[in-house]
């Protein structure tokens, strides 16, 4: 199954098909702005919002019974 990653620009609100790898931010083809043009507060908010989608949670390992 192939999934086409479609994302919404944080600046102009237009939807576009993402061409880069997963986890990479790319500039909008419509307005030309990207992640770097967001304020530092907005960048932190975006990273915090997207982190669960890109980070693998560490599971607690139970000791093996002998």
C-alpha positions as CSV (number, residue, x, y, z in Angstrom):
1,X,0.0,0.0,0.0
2,X,1.4,3.4,-1.0
3,X,0.5,6.5,1.0
4,X,0.9,9.9,-0.5
5,X,2.0,12.3,2.2
6,X,-0.1,15.5,1.9
7,X,0.7,18.3,4.2
8,X,-0.7,21.8,5.0
9,X,1.5,24.9,4.9
10,X,1.6,26.6,8.3
11,X,2.0,30.0,6.5
12,X,-0.5,30.2,3.7
13,X,-2.8,27.2,4.5
14,X,-2.4,25.5,1.1
15,X,-2.2,21.7,0.9
16,X,0.7,20.1,-1.1
17,X,2.2,16.7,-1.7
18,X,5.4,16.2,0.4
19,X,8.4,15.1,-1.6
20,X,11.0,14.7,1.1
21,X,11.6,11.9,3.5
22,X,9.6,11.3,6.6
23,X,10.5,13.6,9.4
24,X,12.0,16.3,7.1
25,X,10.4,19.7,6.7
26,X,10.2,21.3,3.3
27,X,9.2,24.7,1.9
28,X,5.7,25.3,0.5
29,X,5.7,25.3,-3.3
30,X,3.0,28.0,-3.2
31,X,4.4,30.7,-0.8
32,X,8.0,29.5,-0.6
33,X,8.1,29.6,3.2
34,X,9.0,26.7,5.5
35,X,9.7,25.6,9.0
36,X,12.7,28.0,9.4
37,X,10.4,31.0,8.9
38,X,8.3,30.2,11.9
39,X,8.9,31.9,15.2
40,X,11.0,30.0,17.8
41,X,7.8,29.4,19.8
42,X,6.0,28.1,16.8
43,X,8.9,25.8,15.9
44,X,8.8,24.3,19.4
45,X,5.0,23.8,19.2
46,X,5.3,22.1,15.8
47,X,8.1,19.8,17.1
48,X,6.1,18.9,20.2
49,X,3.0,18.2,18.2
50,X,4.8,16.0,15.7
51,X,7.2,14.2,18.0
52,X,4.8,11.3,18.8
53,X,4.6,10.5,15.1
54,X,8.4,10.2,14.6
55,X,9.8,9.0,17.9
56,X,9.5,5.4,19.0
57,X,8.5,5.1,22.6
58,X,10.8,3.2,24.9
59,X,9.0,0.3,26.4
60,X,9.8,-0.9,29.9
61,X,11.4,-4.3,29.8
62,X,10.2,-6.8,32.4
63,X,12.8,-9.1,33.7
64,X,12.6,-12.6,32.2
65,X,11.5,-15.3,34.5
66,X,14.0,-18.2,34.7
